[in-house]
Amino acid sequence: MHYLVPLLLLFNFTFASQNDEDIKHAVVKIYSAHKNLDYLNPWNVTVYRSSGSGAIIDGNRILTNAHVVANTTFIEVKHFGETKRYKAKVLAVSHQVDLALLSVEDDEFFKDITPLKIDDLPKMRQKVSIYGFPVGGATLSISDGIVSRIEQFRYKHSGEPFLGIQVDAAINPGNSGGPAISNGEIIGVVMQNRPRAQNVGFLVPTPVIKHFLKDIKDGENSGFSSLGIVTENLENRALRDLYGLKEGQSGVLVTYITYNEMDSGLSVGDIITSIDSKNIEDDGTVNFREDEFVNYKYYIDIKQIGDSVNFGVIRKAKHLDIKVKLTHQINELLLVKTLQYDSMPSYFIYGGYLFSPLNSNLLSQSNTIPLRLKRFTRDWPSENRKDIVVLVKVLTDESNRGNHSVTFWPVARVNGKAVKSFKQFKKLVQNSKEKFIVLEDYDAYKIVIDTQKAKKTEKALLERYNIQYNSSK
């Protein structure tokens, strides 16, 4: 299996150089100190340092990757050919599409610098130059290549799929956040490469960059919207016949609608044939440029939250035109949230039992994902279940003997009451007047906590494990 990896360079690397007088002074090196968050021991925080690249754009702003400045405690930047570092801070960030904007407190940093302009989406085989500060030397590096592919793929930083550009230029750790330049303008931001592949790198393309910049103009980061539906391609002839599709008709089948999008106007069983008057093929793609196809969801991604999308729909052999307003980000529609940044892990300790909401960060830090949890990653929330609460592990104590080996155990009920959210779960436990806290999983397996023993041993147990607080804020 191949993995895409962010190109963040840890400080045990050095950097390479090459110059271009027209652009190089607008490309900056970014030094970051990050909090390393431990979701298995959420009270622990360590610090590591890294570096990346960025580009100065209009408004005295530096465009870079979100993963270059995620969970940061301190940021500095410097120009090519200079040794002085300037303190910087994050102006705006979109972890969904791995983009961030930085500002510098000292305006001197931007003196005599011509900001780089952002171009449109490039053509296939268009020449591109990658600027940045990668492994191999201490100064600016430039590598050349061409645009080899444009399609949707999954961004490593968030795990969400968006439009991306594949290039064959050399991209290495430390290039993250640097500009990809064609005809003197930015056509993408360097994001990640594919390990064990030769010269296969990926860029955040300009339509995504422009969406991000437009979104934050009002001072808020609303993010990229999700429609809240699941669709199935209709390439199978028998499936098309089942829904009465005629020759020449194509589209995708709506198989699920999340509970908070039930009033969108779409229904399970609808065939979506077009989006904003563009025909959807049976493989779920749209012909967006000559001989080039992209997943139909691209036309949702380019819209701002609050915008509307027009669908052509076949419902029970009748054609309908349905207008749907975009109102949600993907994490408002998922039961198990995507990778989260710039916030501390949520946890709660009671009687030595460590509880946390199930999320992608927690799963990514475990060596194996138990089968009993995998099903939730494919599930959807409902009004009665917004989180999956997990008993992560047990801090061993005499009071919890017999359960010391329990890990990644989902909690479905507390004293018979269904768990709806992590916040509600915590209240059920803390406010209980019962002698015992009886926890049940979804198969009715029970873990019982003696309330008095849990309260009596809490202080000593926390001190034993050097934990300051029994819960996160």
C-alpha positions in Angstrom: 0.0 0.0 0.0 1.3 3.5 -0.9 1.0 6.4 1.5 1.2 10.1 0.8 3.3 12.0 3.4 3.6 15.6 4.3 6.9 17.1 3.4 7.7 18.7 6.8 11.4 18.6 7.6 12.6 17.8 11.1 15.8 19.5 12.2 18.1 16.5 11.7 18.0 17.4 8.0 19.9 20.1 6.1 18.9 22.0 3.0 19.7 22.5 -0.7 20.1 25.6 -2.9 19.4 27.1 -6.3 18.5 30.6 -7.2 16.0 32.6 -9.3 16.4 36.3 -9.0 12.8 37.1 -10.0 11.1 35.0 -7.3 13.6 33.8 -4.7 13.2 36.7 -2.3 9.5 36.1 -2.0 10.1 32.6 -0.9 10.7 32.2 2.8 11.9 29.5 5.2 9.7 28.8 8.2 10.9 27.5 11.6 8.3 26.0 13.9 8.1 24.6 17.4 5.2 22.2 17.7 3.3 20.5 20.5 3.5 16.7 20.1 0.1 15.6 21.4 -0.3 12.1 22.8 -3.9 10.8 22.5 -3.0 7.6 24.4 -1.7 9.7 27.3 -3.5 12.9 26.7 -2.1 14.8 29.7 1.4 14.5 28.2 2.8 17.2 25.8 6.3 17.2 24.3 7.8 19.7 21.8 9.6 19.1 18.5 11.0 21.5 16.0 10.7 21.5 12.2 11.0 23.7 9.2 9.1 24.3 6.0 8.7 26.8 3.2 6.3 29.6 2.3 5.6 32.4 -0.2 4.9 36.0 0.3 1.6 37.1 -1.3 -0.4 40.3 -1.3 -1.4 42.0 2.0 2.0 41.2 3.7 1.0 37.6 4.1 2.9 34.3 3.9 1.1 31.4 2.2 2.2 27.9 3.4 0.9 24.5 4.5 -1.2 24.0 7.6 0.9 21.1 8.6 4.0 23.4 8.7 2.4 25.4 11.5 -0.1 22.9 13.1 0.0 22.7 16.9 2.7 25.4 17.0 4.0 27.2 20.1 6.5 29.4 18.2 7.1 30.4 14.6 10.0 32.3 12.9 10.6 33.1 9.3 13.6 34.3 7.3 14.4 35.4 3.7 16.7 33.6 1.3 20.2 35.0 1.6 19.7 36.4 5.1 20.3 35.1 8.6 17.9 37.3 10.6 14.8 35.5 11.7 11.5 37.4 12.3 8.7 36.3 14.7 5.6 35.2 12.9 2.1 34.1 13.8 -0.8 32.2 12.2 -3.4 34.5 10.6 -5.7 31.8 9.3 -5.6 28.1 8.8 -7.6 25.4 7.0 -6.5 22.0 8.1 -9.1 20.5 5.7 -7.0 21.6 2.7 -3.6 22.0 4.4 -3.3 25.7 3.9 -2.3 28.5 6.3 -1.5 32.2 6.2 1.1 33.8 8.4 1.8 37.4 9.4 5.0 39.0 10.6 5.0 41.5 13.4 7.8 43.6 11.9 6.8 45.2 8.6 10.5 45.5 7.7 10.3 41.9 6.7 8.2 42.8 3.7 10.2 45.8 2.6 11.3 45.8 -1.1 9.6 42.4 -1.7 7.3 41.9 -4.6 4.5 39.5 -3.6 3.8 36.5 -5.8 0.5 36.4 -7.7 -1.8 33.4 -7.8 -2.6 32.0 -11.3 -5.4 29.8 -12.5 -5.4 26.0 -12.7 -2.6 24.9 -15.0 -2.8 22.7 -18.0 -1.5 19.1 -18.3 2.2 19.0 -19.2 2.6 22.7 -18.2 6.1 23.4 -17.0 6.5 24.0 -13.2 9.3 25.0 -10.8 9.3 24.0 -7.2 10.8 26.6 -4.8 11.7 25.9 -1.1 14.2 24.8 1.5 14.4 21.0 1.3 16.9 18.5 2.6 20.3 18.7 1.0 21.7 22.1 1.8 21.2 25.4 3.7 19.8 27.7 1.0 17.0 28.0 -1.5 16.4 25.1 -3.9 14.5 25.0 -7.2 13.6 21.9 -9.1 11.8 21.7 -12.5 9.1 19.4 -13.8 5.7 19.3 -15.5 2.1 18.9 -14.4 1.5 15.2 -14.9 -2.0 14.7 -13.4 -5.0 16.8 -12.0 -7.6 14.9 -10.1 -9.1 14.5 -6.6 -7.1 12.6 -4.1 -7.0 12.3 -0.3 -4.9 15.0 1.5 -2.7 13.4 4.1 -3.0 16.2 6.7 -6.8 16.0 7.0 -7.7 12.7 5.3 -10.3 14.5 3.2 -10.4 14.3 -0.7 -9.9 17.5 -2.7 -8.6 18.5 -6.1 -4.8 18.2 -6.4 -2.0 18.5 -8.9 0.6 15.8 -9.4 4.0 16.9 -10.6 7.2 15.0 -11.5 9.6 17.6 -10.0 11.8 16.6 -7.2 10.1 17.3 -3.9 11.6 16.5 -0.5 11.1 17.1 3.2 11.4 20.8 3.9 9.6 21.8 0.6 6.2 21.8 2.4 4.4 25.1 1.9 6.7 26.3 -0.8 5.3 27.7 -4.1 5.0 25.9 -7.4 5.7 28.5 -10.0 4.7 28.5 -13.7 5.1 31.6 -15.9 6.1 33.6 -12.9 3.0 32.9 -10.8 1.9 30.4 -8.2 0.0 27.5 -9.6 0.0 25.4 -6.4 1.5 25.0 -2.9 3.8 22.0 -2.3 2.1 19.6 0.0 3.2 16.0 0.0 5.0 13.3 -2.0 4.7 9.6 -2.5 7.4 7.5 -0.7 9.2 4.9 -2.7 8.2 6.6 -5.9 10.5 8.6 -8.1 9.6 12.3 -8.5 5.9 12.0 -7.6 4.8 15.1 -5.7 1.5 16.8 -5.0 0.3 20.4 -4.8 -2.7 22.2 -3.4 -4.0 23.8 -6.6 -5.1 27.4 -7.1 -8.9 26.8 -7.1 -8.5 25.4 -3.6 -6.1 28.2 -2.6 -8.5 30.9 -3.9 -11.5 29.3 -2.1 -9.5 29.5 1.2 -8.5 33.1 0.6 -12.1 34.1 -0.2 -13.5 32.2 2.7 -11.3 34.1 5.3 -12.0 37.6 4.0 -14.8 38.1 6.5 -12.4 37.1 9.4 -13.9 33.7 9.8 -12.9 30.3 8.5 -16.1 28.6 7.5 -14.3 25.8 5.7 -15.1 23.6 2.8 -18.6 22.2 2.7 -19.9 18.6 2.5 -23.3 17.7 1.0 -24.0 15.1 3.7 -25.0 12.3 1.2 -23.5 9.0 0.2 -23.7 8.1 -3.5 -23.0 5.0 -5.6 -21.7 5.0 -9.1 -24.0 3.5 -11.8 -21.5 1.7 -14.1 -23.2 -1.7 -13.5 -25.8 -2.4 -16.2 -28.1 -4.4 -13.8 -28.1 -1.6 -11.3 -29.0 0.9 -14.0 -31.8 -1.3 -15.2 -33.2 -1.7 -11.7 -33.6 2.1 -11.5 -35.0 2.4 -15.0 -32.2 4.4 -16.5 -32.5 4.6 -20.3 -29.6 4.5 -22.8 -27.8 7.8 -22.7 -28.9 8.7 -19.1 -26.1 8.7 -16.5 -25.5 9.8 -12.9 -25.0 8.5 -9.4 -27.4 6.9 -6.9 -28.1 8.5 -3.5 -27.8 5.7 -1.0 -27.7 7.6 2.3 -28.5 11.0 3.7 -27.2 12.2 7.1 -29.8 13.1 9.7 -28.9 16.8 9.6 -29.3 17.0 5.8 -32.7 15.2 5.7 -34.4 18.5 4.6 -32.0 19.1 1.7 -34.6 18.1 -0.8 -32.8 15.0 -2.0 -34.1 11.5 -1.2 -32.5 8.1 -0.9 -33.0 6.4 -4.3 -32.6 9.6 -6.3 -30.4 9.5 -9.4 -28.3 12.7 -9.6 -27.7 13.3 -13.3 -26.2 16.8 -13.3 -24.6 19.4 -11.0 -24.9 23.0 -11.9 -25.9 22.0 -15.4 -22.9 19.7 -15.9 -23.7 16.1 -16.7 -22.5 13.5 -14.2 -21.1 10.3 -15.7 -21.8 6.8 -14.4 -18.4 6.7 -12.7 -19.3 9.9 -10.7 -17.1 12.2 -12.8 -17.8 15.4 -14.7 -16.0 16.6 -17.9 -14.6 19.8 -16.5 -12.1 20.6 -19.3 -11.4 19.1 -22.7 -10.6 15.4 -22.2 -10.3 15.9 -18.5 -12.7 14.5 -15.9 -13.0 15.2 -12.1 -15.2 13.8 -9.4 -18.6 15.7 -9.3 -17.9 16.7 -5.7 -15.3 19.1 -7.0 -18.3 21.4 -7.9 -19.3 21.3 -4.2 -15.8 22.0 -3.0 -15.4 25.2 -5.0 -18.6 26.6 -3.4 -18.5 28.5 -0.1 -20.6 27.4 2.8 -23.9 29.2 2.4 -23.9 28.9 -1.4 -26.3 26.6 -3.3 -25.8 23.8 -5.8 -28.3 22.9 -8.5 -29.0 19.2 -9.2 -30.8 17.5 -12.0 -32.5 14.4 -10.4 -34.4 11.4 -11.7 -36.9 10.3 -9.0 -39.3 7.5 -9.9 -38.7 8.0 -13.6 -39.5 11.8 -13.3 -37.0 14.6 -13.8 -36.7 17.1 -11.1 -34.5 20.2 -10.5 -33.4 20.5 -6.9 -31.5 23.4 -5.3 -29.5 22.5 -2.2 -28.0 25.0 0.2 -24.5 24.0 1.5 -24.5 24.4 5.3 -22.0 21.9 6.8 -18.4 20.9 7.0 -17.6 17.2 6.9 -16.9 17.0 10.7 -20.4 18.2 11.4 -21.6 15.1 9.5 -19.3 12.4 10.8 -19.5 10.2 13.9 -15.7 9.7 14.0 -14.1 13.1 13.3 -11.2 13.6 10.9 -7.7 14.4 12.1 -7.8 17.5 14.4 -5.1 20.1 15.1 -4.5 23.2 17.3 -6.5 21.8 20.2 -5.7 19.5 23.1 -7.1 16.0 23.3 -10.4 15.6 25.3 -10.2 13.0 28.1 -11.8 12.1 31.5 -10.3 9.8 34.2 -12.6 8.1 36.7 -11.5 5.3 39.0 -8.3 4.9 36.9 -10.4 4.4 33.7 -9.3 6.7 30.9 -12.1 7.8 28.6 -12.0 9.8 25.4 -14.2 10.5 22.3 -13.3 8.3 19.4 -11.5 10.3 16.6 -9.0 9.8 13.9 -6.1 11.1 16.0 -6.7 8.4 18.6 -7.0 5.7 16.0 -3.8 6.9 14.2 -1.7 6.6 17.3 -2.7 3.0 18.0 -0.8 0.1 16.5 -4.0 -1.8 15.6 -7.7 -0.8 15.4 -9.9 -3.3 17.2 -12.7 -4.7 15.0 -15.3 -3.4 17.4 -14.2 0.2 16.7 -13.7 -0.1 12.9 -17.5 -0.2 12.3 -17.9 3.2 13.9 -15.5 4.8 11.3 -18.0 3.8 8.6 -21.0 4.9 10.7 -22.9 8.2 10.8 -24.2 10.3 13.8 -27.8 10.7 14.7 -29.7 13.0 17.1 -29.3 10.3 19.8 -25.6 9.6 19.2 -23.1 12.4 18.4 -19.9 10.7 19.7 -18.5 7.3 20.4 -17.0 7.3 23.9 -14.1 4.9 24.3 -12.4 3.5 27.4 -8.9 3.9 26.1 -7.0 2.1 28.9 -7.0 1.4 32.6 -4.5 3.0 35.0 -3.8 0.0 37.2 -5.0 0.2 40.8 -6.4 -2.2 43.4 -9.9 -0.7 42.9 -10.0 -1.6 39.2 -8.4 -5.1 39.4 -9.7 -7.5 36.8 -10.0 -4.8 34.1 -6.3 -3.9 33.8 -6.1 -5.3 30.2 -9.2 -3.6 28.8 -8.4 -1.2 26.0 -10.3 0.6 23.2 -13.6 -0.4 24.7 -16.7 1.5 23.4 -19.2 2.7 26.1 -22.9 2.5 25.0 -24.7 3.0 28.3 -24.1 4.4 31.8 -26.4 2.9 34.4 -28.8 2.0 31.6 -28.8 5.4 30.0 -27.6 5.6 26.4 -24.5 7.6 25.8 -25.2 10.5 23.3 -22.0 12.5 23.5 -18.7 12.7 25.4 -19.9 15.7 27.4 -23.1 14.0 28.4 -21.2 10.8 29.3 -19.0 12.8 31.7 -22.0 14.3 33.4 -23.7 10.9 33.8 -20.7 9.6 35.6 -19.9 12.6 37.7 -23.5 13.3 38.8 -24.5 9.7 39.5 -25.8 9.1 43.0 -25.7 5.3 42.6 -23.3 3.0 44.5 -22.0 1.6 41.3 -21.3 3.1 37.9 -22.3 0.3 35.4 -20.9 0.7 32.0 -22.1 -1.4 29.0 -20.7 -1.7 25.5 -22.9 -2.3 22.5 -22.9 -6.1 23.2 -24.1 -5.5 26.8 -20.7 -6.5 28.3 -20.3 -4.7 31.6 -17.6 -2.9 33.5 -18.6 -1.9 37.1 -16.9 0.9 39.0 -17.4 1.3 42.8 -18.3 5.0 43.2 -16.9 5.4 46.7 -13.6 3.6 45.9 -13.2 5.7 42.7 -13.5 9.0 44.6 -11.4 7.8 47.5 -8.4 6.7 45.3 -8.5 9.4 42.7 -6.0 11.8 44.2 -3.4 9.1 45.0 -3.9 7.5 41.6 -3.3 10.8 39.7 -0.2 11.5 41.7 1.1 8.0 41.0 0.9 8.6 37.3 2.0 12.2 37.5 -1.3 13.5 36.1 -2.3 17.0 37.2 -6.0 17.0 36.3 -8.6 14.2 36.0 -10.0 15.7 32.8 -9.3 18.1 30.0 -10.9 21.5 29.8 
